[in-house]
Amino acid sequence: MDVSCDVAMGFEWARPTTFDRPMFAVGHGIDYYAVDHSPSYLWNSATWEISEAILPFLRTVARGPAAWATDLTVSRAIEIRDGVIQNPSILGFQGRDPAYPHARIA
């Protein structure tokens, strides 16, 4: 669920969806949902669902980097670590050099 609904927010496939077509597939068994303003339109449900999805990972996140490496979901969710962008797709989308400090090349 993309709460911010920013177009291409670092992911080449990210875009707001509509209530008529709220989801689209981004991978095998992965559906992307980003109905713009759904958190304000359905604030209680959105808050509940996001909280339910995040709660199982809070202890791992609170334990720090060593714990993050032991959890596949958390480690795959890290996009920036110590100021270094981890996801090459973000760098490509933003036209940045893969080497830190990721200078703009496009």
PDB file as gemmi writes it, atoms N, CA and C in Angstrom:
CRYST1    1.000    1.000    1.000  90.00  90.00  90.00 P 1                      
ATOM      1  N   MET A   1       0.854  -1.178   0.000  1.00  0.00           N  
ATOM      2  CA  MET A   1       0.000   0.000   0.000  1.00  0.00           C  
ATOM      3  C   MET A   1       0.892   1.231   0.000  1.00  0.00           C  
ATOM      4  N   ASP A   2       0.720   2.068  -0.962  1.00  0.00           N  
ATOM      5  CA  ASP A   2       1.473   3.312  -1.073  1.00  0.00           C  
ATOM      6  C   ASP A   2       0.610   4.424  -0.500  1.00  0.00           C  
ATOM      7  N   VAL A   3       0.975   4.906   0.684  1.00  0.00           N  
ATOM      8  CA  VAL A   3       0.170   5.929   1.344  1.00  0.00           C  
ATOM      9  C   VAL A   3       0.396   7.298   0.719  1.00  0.00           C  
ATOM     10  N   SER A   4       1.614   7.582   0.287  1.00  0.00           N  
ATOM     11  CA  SER A   4       1.908   8.916  -0.239  1.00  0.00           C  
ATOM     12  C   SER A   4       1.440   9.104  -1.676  1.00  0.00           C  
ATOM     13  N   CYS A   5       1.357   8.036  -2.445  1.00  0.00           N  
ATOM     14  CA  CYS A   5       0.864   8.070  -3.829  1.00  0.00           C  
ATOM     15  C   CYS A   5       1.642   9.023  -4.729  1.00  0.00           C  
ATOM     16  N   ASP A   6       2.926   9.178  -4.508  1.00  0.00           N  
ATOM     17  CA  ASP A   6       3.736  10.031  -5.365  1.00  0.00           C  
ATOM     18  C   ASP A   6       4.045   9.309  -6.672  1.00  0.00           C  
ATOM     19  N   VAL A   7       3.839   9.982  -7.779  1.00  0.00           N  
ATOM     20  CA  VAL A   7       4.116   9.384  -9.076  1.00  0.00           C  
ATOM     21  C   VAL A   7       5.608   9.075  -9.175  1.00  0.00           C  
ATOM     22  N   ALA A   8       5.926   7.811  -9.458  1.00  0.00           N  
ATOM     23  CA  ALA A   8       7.301   7.328  -9.647  1.00  0.00           C  
ATOM     24  C   ALA A   8       8.219   7.657  -8.478  1.00  0.00           C  
ATOM     25  N   MET A   9       7.705   7.683  -7.297  1.00  0.00           N  
ATOM     26  CA  MET A   9       8.441   8.036  -6.086  1.00  0.00           C  
ATOM     27  C   MET A   9       9.690   7.195  -5.859  1.00  0.00           C  
ATOM     28  N   GLY A  10      10.479   7.040  -6.873  1.00  0.00           N  
ATOM     29  CA  GLY A  10      11.673   6.233  -6.748  1.00  0.00           C  
ATOM     30  C   GLY A  10      11.481   4.829  -7.282  1.00  0.00           C  
ATOM     31  N   PHE A  11      10.250   4.451  -7.549  1.00  0.00           N  
ATOM     32  CA  PHE A  11       9.954   3.150  -8.146  1.00  0.00           C  
ATOM     33  C   PHE A  11       9.374   3.412  -9.521  1.00  0.00           C  
ATOM     34  N   GLU A  12       9.962   2.829 -10.537  1.00  0.00           N  
ATOM     35  CA  GLU A  12       9.530   3.148 -11.894  1.00  0.00           C  
ATOM     36  C   GLU A  12       8.074   2.814 -12.166  1.00  0.00           C  
ATOM     37  N   TRP A  13       7.488   1.910 -11.381  1.00  0.00           N  
ATOM     38  CA  TRP A  13       6.103   1.504 -11.619  1.00  0.00           C  
ATOM     39  C   TRP A  13       5.104   2.239 -10.740  1.00  0.00           C  
ATOM     40  N   ALA A  14       5.559   3.077  -9.819  1.00  0.00           N  
ATOM     41  CA  ALA A  14       4.655   3.731  -8.864  1.00  0.00           C  
ATOM     42  C   ALA A  14       3.814   4.806  -9.551  1.00  0.00           C  
ATOM     43  N   ARG A  15       2.534   4.771  -9.268  1.00  0.00           N  
ATOM     44  CA  ARG A  15       1.621   5.801  -9.757  1.00  0.00           C  
ATOM     45  C   ARG A  15       0.330   5.710  -8.948  1.00  0.00           C  
ATOM     46  N   PRO A  16      -0.364   6.842  -8.788  1.00  0.00           N  
ATOM     47  CA  PRO A  16      -1.639   6.790  -8.086  1.00  0.00           C  
ATOM     48  C   PRO A  16      -2.640   5.930  -8.850  1.00  0.00           C  
ATOM     49  N   THR A  17      -3.479   5.221  -8.115  1.00  0.00           N  
ATOM     50  CA  THR A  17      -4.549   4.435  -8.721  1.00  0.00           C  
ATOM     51  C   THR A  17      -5.883   5.090  -8.371  1.00  0.00           C  
ATOM     52  N   THR A  18      -6.966   4.546  -8.881  1.00  0.00           N  
ATOM     53  CA  THR A  18      -8.285   5.138  -8.665  1.00  0.00           C  
ATOM     54  C   THR A  18      -9.194   4.146  -7.949  1.00  0.00           C  
ATOM     55  N   PHE A  19     -10.320   4.650  -7.468  1.00  0.00           N  
ATOM     56  CA  PHE A  19     -11.285   3.752  -6.840  1.00  0.00           C  
ATOM     57  C   PHE A  19     -11.864   2.780  -7.869  1.00  0.00           C  
ATOM     58  N   ASP A  20     -11.960   3.212  -9.126  1.00  0.00           N  
ATOM     59  CA  ASP A  20     -12.451   2.317 -10.177  1.00  0.00           C  
ATOM     60  C   ASP A  20     -11.464   1.191 -10.469  1.00  0.00           C  
ATOM     61  N   ARG A  21     -10.171   1.501 -10.419  1.00  0.00           N  
ATOM     62  CA  ARG A  21      -9.105   0.510 -10.657  1.00  0.00           C  
ATOM     63  C   ARG A  21      -8.049   0.709  -9.575  1.00  0.00           C  
ATOM     64  N   PRO A  22      -8.311   0.218  -8.356  1.00  0.00           N  
ATOM     65  CA  PRO A  22      -7.442   0.518  -7.220  1.00  0.00           C  
ATOM     66  C   PRO A  22      -6.096  -0.200  -7.205  1.00  0.00           C  
ATOM     67  N   MET A  23      -5.954  -1.298  -7.936  1.00  0.00           N  
ATOM     68  CA  MET A  23      -4.714  -2.065  -7.867  1.00  0.00           C  
ATOM     69  C   MET A  23      -4.259  -2.506  -9.244  1.00  0.00           C  
ATOM     70  N   PHE A  24      -2.954  -2.758  -9.327  1.00  0.00           N  
ATOM     71  CA  PHE A  24      -2.405  -3.423 -10.504  1.00  0.00           C  
ATOM     72  C   PHE A  24      -1.247  -4.296 -10.043  1.00  0.00           C  
ATOM     73  N   ALA A  25      -0.939  -5.319 -10.823  1.00  0.00           N  
ATOM     74  CA  ALA A  25       0.112  -6.267 -10.457  1.00  0.00           C  
ATOM     75  C   ALA A  25       1.480  -5.675 -10.772  1.00  0.00           C  
ATOM     76  N   VAL A  26       2.422  -5.836  -9.824  1.00  0.00           N  
ATOM     77  CA  VAL A  26       3.800  -5.392 -10.043  1.00  0.00           C  
ATOM     78  C   VAL A  26       4.766  -6.566  -9.999  1.00  0.00           C  
ATOM     79  N   GLY A  27       4.242  -7.724  -9.752  1.00  0.00           N  
ATOM     80  CA  GLY A  27       5.055  -8.934  -9.706  1.00  0.00           C  
ATOM     81  C   GLY A  27       4.154 -10.115  -9.438  1.00  0.00           C  
ATOM     82  N   HIS A  28       4.727 -11.294  -9.446  1.00  0.00           N  
ATOM     83  CA  HIS A  28       3.949 -12.504  -9.195  1.00  0.00           C  
ATOM     84  C   HIS A  28       3.391 -12.474  -7.772  1.00  0.00           C  
ATOM     85  N   GLY A  29       2.081 -12.381  -7.652  1.00  0.00           N  
ATOM     86  CA  GLY A  29       1.433 -12.364  -6.344  1.00  0.00           C  
ATOM     87  C   GLY A  29       1.560 -11.049  -5.597  1.00  0.00           C  
ATOM     88  N   ILE A  30       1.997  -9.982  -6.278  1.00  0.00           N  
ATOM     89  CA  ILE A  30       2.149  -8.677  -5.625  1.00  0.00           C  
ATOM     90  C   ILE A  30       1.255  -7.675  -6.330  1.00  0.00           C  
ATOM     91  N   ASP A  31       0.299  -7.132  -5.601  1.00  0.00           N  
ATOM     92  CA  ASP A  31      -0.583  -6.104  -6.133  1.00  0.00           C  
ATOM     93  C   ASP A  31      -0.237  -4.772  -5.485  1.00  0.00           C  
ATOM     94  N   TYR A  32      -0.226  -3.721  -6.276  1.00  0.00           N  
ATOM     95  CA  TYR A  32       0.102  -2.375  -5.815  1.00  0.00           C  
ATOM     96  C   TYR A  32      -1.190  -1.580  -5.689  1.00  0.00           C  
ATOM     97  N   TYR A  33      -1.399  -0.964  -4.522  1.00  0.00           N  
ATOM     98  CA  TYR A  33      -2.596  -0.179  -4.238  1.00  0.00           C  
ATOM     99  C   TYR A  33      -2.154   1.219  -3.845  1.00  0.00           C  
ATOM    100  N   ALA A  34      -2.643   2.228  -4.556  1.00  0.00           N  
ATOM    101  CA  ALA A  34      -2.277   3.608  -4.224  1.00  0.00           C  
ATOM    102  C   ALA A  34      -3.400   4.564  -4.611  1.00  0.00           C  
ATOM    103  N   VAL A  35      -4.583   4.336  -4.062  1.00  0.00           N  
ATOM    104  CA  VAL A  35      -5.698   5.246  -4.333  1.00  0.00           C  
ATOM    105  C   VAL A  35      -5.406   6.544  -3.591  1.00  0.00           C  
ATOM    106  N   ASP A  36      -5.221   7.610  -4.360  1.00  0.00           N  
ATOM    107  CA  ASP A  36      -4.876   8.897  -3.774  1.00  0.00           C  
ATOM    108  C   ASP A  36      -5.955   9.349  -2.788  1.00  0.00           C  
ATOM    109  N   HIS A  37      -5.547   9.769  -1.644  1.00  0.00           N  
ATOM    110  CA  HIS A  37      -6.401  10.255  -0.555  1.00  0.00           C  
ATOM    111  C   HIS A  37      -7.182   9.160   0.163  1.00  0.00           C  
ATOM    112  N   SER A  38      -6.913   7.911  -0.146  1.00  0.00           N  
ATOM    113  CA  SER A  38      -7.637   6.866   0.583  1.00  0.00           C  
ATOM    114  C   SER A  38      -7.358   6.906   2.082  1.00  0.00           C  
ATOM    115  N   PRO A  39      -6.130   7.290   2.542  1.00  0.00           N  
ATOM    116  CA  PRO A  39      -5.965   7.391   3.988  1.00  0.00           C  
ATOM    117  C   PRO A  39      -6.851   8.469   4.612  1.00  0.00           C  
ATOM    118  N   SER A  40      -7.128   9.562   3.887  1.00  0.00           N  
ATOM    119  CA  SER A  40      -8.012  10.566   4.461  1.00  0.00           C  
ATOM    120  C   SER A  40      -9.476  10.195   4.244  1.00  0.00           C  
ATOM    121  N   TYR A  41      -9.755   9.511   3.152  1.00  0.00           N  
ATOM    122  CA  TYR A  41     -11.124   9.090   2.869  1.00  0.00           C  
ATOM    123  C   TYR A  41     -11.510   7.919   3.771  1.00  0.00           C  
ATOM    124  N   LEU A  42     -10.586   7.014   3.973  1.00  0.00           N  
ATOM    125  CA  LEU A  42     -10.803   5.839   4.823  1.00  0.00           C  
ATOM    126  C   LEU A  42      -9.763   5.835   5.949  1.00  0.00           C  
ATOM    127  N   TRP A  43      -9.610   6.953   6.636  1.00  0.00           N  
ATOM    128  CA  TRP A  43      -8.524   7.138   7.586  1.00  0.00           C  
ATOM    129  C   TRP A  43      -8.471   6.061   8.648  1.00  0.00           C  
ATOM    130  N   ASN A  44      -9.584   5.671   9.207  1.00  0.00           N  
ATOM    131  CA  ASN A  44      -9.577   4.691  10.294  1.00  0.00           C  
ATOM    132  C   ASN A  44      -9.140   3.321   9.784  1.00  0.00           C  
ATOM    133  N   SER A  45      -9.702   2.902   8.674  1.00  0.00           N  
ATOM    134  CA  SER A  45      -9.318   1.609   8.099  1.00  0.00           C  
ATOM    135  C   SER A  45      -7.858   1.616   7.667  1.00  0.00           C  
ATOM    136  N   ALA A  46      -7.418   2.709   7.032  1.00  0.00           N  
ATOM    137  CA  ALA A  46      -6.031   2.798   6.575  1.00  0.00           C  
ATOM    138  C   ALA A  46      -5.070   2.744   7.756  1.00  0.00           C  
ATOM    139  N   THR A  47      -5.364   3.491   8.807  1.00  0.00           N  
ATOM    140  CA  THR A  47      -4.510   3.484   9.992  1.00  0.00           C  
ATOM    141  C   THR A  47      -4.452   2.096  10.603  1.00  0.00           C  
ATOM    142  N   TRP A  48      -5.583   1.446  10.718  1.00  0.00           N  
ATOM    143  CA  TRP A  48      -5.639   0.099  11.299  1.00  0.00           C  
ATOM    144  C   TRP A  48      -4.820  -0.885  10.468  1.00  0.00           C  
ATOM    145  N   GLU A  49      -5.055  -0.908   9.164  1.00  0.00           N  
ATOM    146  CA  GLU A  49      -4.374  -1.867   8.293  1.00  0.00           C  
ATOM    147  C   GLU A  49      -2.870  -1.626   8.234  1.00  0.00           C  
ATOM    148  N   ILE A  50      -2.465  -0.369   8.139  1.00  0.00           N  
ATOM    149  CA  ILE A  50      -1.033  -0.062   8.112  1.00  0.00           C  
ATOM    150  C   ILE A  50      -0.390  -0.458   9.435  1.00  0.00           C  
ATOM    151  N   SER A  51      -1.056  -0.167  10.541  1.00  0.00           N  
ATOM    152  CA  SER A  51      -0.535  -0.556  11.858  1.00  0.00           C  
ATOM    153  C   SER A  51      -0.417  -2.067  11.977  1.00  0.00           C  
ATOM    154  N   GLU A  52      -1.426  -2.783  11.534  1.00  0.00           N  
ATOM    155  CA  GLU A  52      -1.391  -4.251  11.585  1.00  0.00           C  
ATOM    156  C   GLU A  52      -0.239  -4.806  10.753  1.00  0.00           C  
ATOM    157  N   ALA A  53       0.019  -4.180   9.619  1.00  0.00           N  
ATOM    158  CA  ALA A  53       1.093  -4.655   8.741  1.00  0.00           C  
ATOM    159  C   ALA A  53       2.474  -4.350   9.309  1.00  0.00           C  
ATOM    160  N   ILE A  54       2.615  -3.234  10.001  1.00  0.00           N  
ATOM    161  CA  ILE A  54       3.921  -2.807  10.513  1.00  0.00           C  
ATOM    162  C   ILE A  54       4.261  -3.418  11.871  1.00  0.00           C  
ATOM    163  N   LEU A  55       3.277  -3.633  12.712  1.00  0.00           N  
ATOM    164  CA  LEU A  55       3.530  -4.106  14.081  1.00  0.00           C  
ATOM    165  C   LEU A  55       4.455  -5.316  14.188  1.00  0.00           C  
ATOM    166  N   PRO A  56       4.310  -6.336  13.365  1.00  0.00           N  
ATOM    167  CA  PRO A  56       5.193  -7.499  13.510  1.00  0.00           C  
ATOM    168  C   PRO A  56       6.678  -7.182  13.303  1.00  0.00           C  
ATOM    169  N   PHE A  57       6.989  -6.046  12.701  1.00  0.00           N  
ATOM    170  CA  PHE A  57       8.375  -5.712  12.387  1.00  0.00           C  
ATOM    171  C   PHE A  57       8.989  -4.677  13.326  1.00  0.00           C  
ATOM    172  N   LEU A  58       8.197  -4.086  14.220  1.00  0.00           N  
ATOM    173  CA  LEU A  58       8.700  -3.004  15.065  1.00  0.00           C  
ATOM    174  C   LEU A  58       9.854  -3.431  15.967  1.00  0.00           C  
ATOM    175  N   ARG A  59       9.770  -4.590  16.585  1.00  0.00           N  
ATOM    176  CA  ARG A  59      10.866  -5.035  17.457  1.00  0.00           C  
ATOM    177  C   ARG A  59      12.153  -5.212  16.668  1.00  0.00           C  
ATOM    178  N   THR A  60      12.039  -5.799  15.498  1.00  0.00           N  
ATOM    179  CA  THR A  60      13.224  -5.982  14.660  1.00  0.00           C  
ATOM    180  C   THR A  60      13.823  -4.631  14.284  1.00  0.00           C  
ATOM    181  N   VAL A  61      13.001  -3.692  13.862  1.00  0.00           N  
ATOM    182  CA  VAL A  61      13.485  -2.365  13.490  1.00  0.00           C  
ATOM    183  C   VAL A  61      14.136  -1.683  14.690  1.00  0.00           C  
ATOM    184  N   ALA A  62      13.528  -1.790  15.861  1.00  0.00           N  
ATOM    185  CA  ALA A  62      14.059  -1.153  17.066  1.00  0.00           C  
ATOM    186  C   ALA A  62      15.397  -1.746  17.504  1.00  0.00           C  
ATOM    187  N   ARG A  63      15.654  -2.997  17.162  1.00  0.00           N  
ATOM    188  CA  ARG A  63      16.908  -3.644  17.563  1.00  0.00           C  
ATOM    189  C   ARG A  63      18.105  -3.175  16.747  1.00  0.00           C  
ATOM    190  N   GLY A  64      17.872  -2.526  15.643  1.00  0.00           N  
ATOM    191  CA  GLY A  64      18.972  -1.949  14.880  1.00  0.00           C  
ATOM    192  C   GLY A  64      19.483  -2.792  13.732  1.00  0.00           C  
ATOM    193  N   PRO A  65      20.533  -2.292  13.072  1.00  0.00           N  
ATOM    194  CA  PRO A  65      21.036  -2.886  11.829  1.00  0.00           C  
ATOM    195  C   PRO A  65      21.372  -4.373  11.890  1.00  0.00           C  
ATOM    196  N   ALA A  66      21.920  -4.855  12.981  1.00  0.00           N  
ATOM    197  CA  ALA A  66      22.250  -6.287  13.056  1.00  0.00           C  
ATOM    198  C   ALA A  66      20.980  -7.130  12.950  1.00  0.00           C  
ATOM    199  N   ALA A  67      19.904  -6.684  13.591  1.00  0.00           N  
ATOM    200  CA  ALA A  67      18.632  -7.410  13.534  1.00  0.00           C  
ATOM    201  C   ALA A  67      17.987  -7.273  12.157  1.00  0.00           C  
ATOM    202  N   TRP A  68      18.156  -6.120  11.525  1.00  0.00           N  
ATOM    203  CA  TRP A  68      17.561  -5.912  10.207  1.00  0.00           C  
ATOM    204  C   TRP A  68      18.086  -6.942   9.216  1.00  0.00           C  
ATOM    205  N   ALA A  69      19.365  -7.262   9.329  1.00  0.00           N  
ATOM    206  CA  ALA A  69      19.995  -8.198   8.394  1.00  0.00           C  
ATOM    207  C   ALA A  69      19.455  -9.614   8.535  1.00  0.00           C  
ATOM    208  N   THR A  70      18.878  -9.939   9.688  1.00  0.00           N  
ATOM    209  CA  THR A  70      18.366 -11.293   9.920  1.00  0.00           C  
ATOM    210  C   THR A  70      16.915 -11.465   9.490  1.00  0.00           C  
ATOM    211  N   ASP A  71      16.260 -10.383   9.112  1.00  0.00           N  
ATOM    212  CA  ASP A  71      14.851 -10.431   8.717  1.00  0.00           C  
ATOM    213  C   ASP A  71      14.738 -10.073   7.238  1.00  0.00           C  
ATOM    214  N   LEU A  72      14.326 -11.027   6.418  1.00  0.00           N  
ATOM    215  CA  LEU A  72      14.273 -10.823   4.972  1.00  0.00           C  
ATOM    216  C   LEU A  72      13.381  -9.645   4.587  1.00  0.00           C  
ATOM    217  N   THR A  73      12.223  -9.526   5.215  1.00  0.00           N  
ATOM    218  CA  THR A  73      11.299  -8.444   4.867  1.00  0.00           C  
ATOM    219  C   THR A  73      11.899  -7.087   5.195  1.00  0.00           C  
ATOM    220  N   VAL A  74      12.448  -6.954   6.395  1.00  0.00           N  
ATOM    221  CA  VAL A  74      13.032  -5.675   6.808  1.00  0.00           C  
ATOM    222  C   VAL A  74      14.255  -5.350   5.951  1.00  0.00           C  
ATOM    223  N   SER A  75      15.122  -6.320   5.736  1.00  0.00           N  
ATOM    224  CA  SER A  75      16.336  -6.037   4.955  1.00  0.00           C  
ATOM    225  C   SER A  75      15.994  -5.638   3.518  1.00  0.00           C  
ATOM    226  N   ARG A  76      14.958  -6.229   2.949  1.00  0.00           N  
ATOM    227  CA  ARG A  76      14.553  -5.869   1.585  1.00  0.00           C  
ATOM    228  C   ARG A  76      13.850  -4.510   1.537  1.00  0.00           C  
ATOM    229  N   ALA A  77      13.337  -4.034   2.660  1.00  0.00           N  
ATOM    230  CA  ALA A  77      12.614  -2.763   2.696  1.00  0.00           C  
ATOM    231  C   ALA A  77      13.539  -1.561   2.852  1.00  0.00           C  
ATOM    232  N   ILE A  78      14.792  -1.790   3.160  1.00  0.00           N  
ATOM    233  CA  ILE A  78      15.729  -0.684   3.384  1.00  0.00           C  
ATOM    234  C   ILE A  78      16.148  -0.109   2.037  1.00  0.00           C  
ATOM    235  N   GLU A  79      15.794   1.131   1.799  1.00  0.00           N  
ATOM    236  CA  GLU A  79      16.133   1.804   0.549  1.00  0.00           C  
ATOM    237  C   GLU A  79      17.380   2.675   0.690  1.00  0.00           C  
ATOM    238  N   ILE A  80      17.624   3.216   1.884  1.00  0.00           N  
ATOM    239  CA  ILE A  80      18.797   4.054   2.139  1.00  0.00           C  
ATOM    240  C   ILE A  80      19.425   3.581   3.440  1.00  0.00           C  
ATOM    241  N   ARG A  81      20.727   3.340   3.414  1.00  0.00           N  
ATOM    242  CA  ARG A  81      21.440   2.916   4.619  1.00  0.00           C  
ATOM    243  C   ARG A  81      22.683   3.775   4.763  1.00  0.00           C  
ATOM    244  N   ASP A  82      22.793   4.457   5.902  1.00  0.00           N  
ATOM    245  CA  ASP A  82      23.935   5.339   6.175  1.00  0.00           C  
ATOM    246  C   ASP A  82      24.147   6.351   5.051  1.00  0.00           C  
ATOM    247  N   GLY A  83      23.058   6.866   4.513  1.00  0.00           N  
ATOM    248  CA  GLY A  83      23.122   7.879   3.472  1.00  0.00           C  
ATOM    249  C   GLY A  83      23.384   7.348   2.079  1.00  0.00           C  
ATOM    250  N   VAL A  84      23.509   6.038   1.945  1.00  0.00           N  
ATOM    251  CA  VAL A  84      23.798   5.427   0.653  1.00  0.00           C  
ATOM    252  C   VAL A  84      22.539   4.735   0.137  1.00  0.00           C  
ATOM    253  N   ILE A  85      22.114   5.095  -1.054  1.00  0.00           N  
ATOM    254  CA  ILE A  85      20.925   4.490  -1.647  1.00  0.00           C  
ATOM    255  C   ILE A  85      21.241   3.048  -2.007  1.00  0.00           C  
ATOM    256  N   GLN A  86      20.415   2.117  -1.533  1.00  0.00           N  
ATOM    257  CA  GLN A  86      20.635   0.691  -1.726  1.00  0.00           C  
ATOM    258  C   GLN A  86      19.992   0.141  -2.994  1.00  0.00           C  
ATOM    259  N   ASN A  87      18.942   0.778  -3.450  1.00  0.00           N  
ATOM    260  CA  ASN A  87      18.160   0.273  -4.574  1.00  0.00           C  
ATOM    261  C   ASN A  87      18.629   0.914  -5.879  1.00  0.00           C  
ATOM    262  N   PRO A  88      19.262   0.138  -6.774  1.00  0.00           N  
ATOM    263  CA  PRO A  88      19.743   0.713  -8.028  1.00  0.00           C  
ATOM    264  C   PRO A  88      18.627   1.288  -8.903  1.00  0.00           C  
ATOM    265  N   SER A  89      17.409   0.808  -8.750  1.00  0.00           N  
ATOM    266  CA  SER A  89      16.290   1.352  -9.531  1.00  0.00           C  
ATOM    267  C   SER A  89      16.015   2.803  -9.165  1.00  0.00           C  
ATOM    268  N   ILE A  90      16.185   3.153  -7.898  1.00  0.00           N  
ATOM    269  CA  ILE A  90      15.991   4.544  -7.472  1.00  0.00           C  
ATOM    270  C   ILE A  90      17.043   5.427  -8.124  1.00  0.00           C  
ATOM    271  N   LEU A  91      18.295   4.968  -8.085  1.00  0.00           N  
ATOM    272  CA  LEU A  91      19.383   5.741  -8.687  1.00  0.00           C  
ATOM    273  C   LEU A  91      19.161   5.925 -10.184  1.00  0.00           C  
ATOM    274  N   GLY A  92      18.733   4.866 -10.853  1.00  0.00           N  
ATOM    275  CA  GLY A  92      18.469   4.957 -12.282  1.00  0.00           C  
ATOM    276  C   GLY A  92      17.343   5.919 -12.591  1.00  0.00           C  
ATOM    277  N   PHE A  93      16.262   5.840 -11.821  1.00  0.00           N  
ATOM    278  CA  PHE A  93      15.118   6.716 -12.035  1.00  0.00           C  
ATOM    279  C   PHE A  93      15.506   8.176 -11.830  1.00  0.00           C  
ATOM    280  N   GLN A  94      16.340   8.432 -10.820  1.00  0.00           N  
ATOM    281  CA  GLN A  94      16.743   9.800 -10.506  1.00  0.00           C  
ATOM    282  C   GLN A  94      17.927  10.274 -11.348  1.00  0.00           C  
ATOM    283  N   GLY A  95      18.469   9.406 -12.200  1.00  0.00           N  
ATOM    284  CA  GLY A  95      19.598   9.792 -13.036  1.00  0.00           C  
ATOM    285  C   GLY A  95      20.846  10.062 -12.219  1.00  0.00           C  
ATOM    286  N   ARG A  96      21.131   9.173 -11.261  1.00  0.00           N  
ATOM    287  CA  ARG A  96      22.279   9.369 -10.375  1.00  0.00           C  
ATOM    288  C   ARG A  96      23.318   8.277 -10.572  1.00  0.00           C  
ATOM    289  N   ASP A  97      24.563   8.645 -10.297  1.00  0.00           N  
ATOM    290  CA  ASP A  97      25.683   7.715 -10.364  1.00  0.00           C  
ATOM    291  C   ASP A  97      25.507   6.643  -9.292  1.00  0.00           C  
ATOM    292  N   PRO A  98      25.775   5.370  -9.620  1.00  0.00           N  
ATOM    293  CA  PRO A  98      25.645   4.306  -8.621  1.00  0.00           C  
ATOM    294  C   PRO A  98      26.619   4.447  -7.450  1.00  0.00           C  
ATOM    295  N   ALA A  99      27.745   5.139  -7.662  1.00  0.00           N  
ATOM    296  CA  ALA A  99      28.745   5.302  -6.595  1.00  0.00           C  
ATOM    297  C   ALA A  99      28.377   6.484  -5.703  1.00  0.00           C  
ATOM    298  N   TYR A 100      28.511   6.270  -4.394  1.00  0.00           N  
ATOM    299  CA  TYR A 100      28.278   7.347  -3.435  1.00  0.00           C  
ATOM    300  C   TYR A 100      29.229   8.487  -3.746  1.00  0.00           C  
ATOM    301  N   PRO A 101      28.833   9.730  -3.715  1.00  0.00           N  
ATOM    302  CA  PRO A 101      27.607  10.312  -3.169  1.00  0.00           C  
ATOM    303  C   PRO A 101      26.452  10.436  -4.159  1.00  0.00           C  
ATOM    304  N   HIS A 102      26.412   9.602  -5.176  1.00  0.00           N  
ATOM    305  CA  HIS A 102      25.282   9.533  -6.112  1.00  0.00           C  
ATOM    306  C   HIS A 102      25.031  10.857  -6.838  1.00  0.00           C  
ATOM    307  N   ALA A 103      26.081  11.386  -7.453  1.00  0.00           N  
ATOM    308  CA  ALA A 103      25.945  12.643  -8.206  1.00  0.00           C  
ATOM    309  C   ALA A 103      24.976  12.447  -9.371  1.00  0.00           C  
ATOM    310  N   ARG A 104      24.290  13.530  -9.734  1.00  0.00           N  
ATOM    311  CA  ARG A 104      23.369  13.467 -10.878  1.00  0.00           C  
ATOM    312  C   ARG A 104      24.182  13.313 -12.155  1.00  0.00           C  
ATOM    313  N   ILE A 105      23.777  12.360 -13.007  1.00  0.00           N  
ATOM    314  CA  ILE A 105      24.471  12.132 -14.268  1.00  0.00           C  
ATOM    315  C   ILE A 105      23.552  12.340 -15.467  1.00  0.00           C  
ATOM    316  N   ALA A 106      22.302  12.585 -15.210  1.00  0.00           N  
ATOM    317  CA  ALA A 106      21.355  12.785 -16.320  1.00  0.00           C  
ATOM    318  C   ALA A 106      20.688  14.134 -16.202  1.00  0.00           C  
TER     319      ALA A 106                                                      
END                                                                             
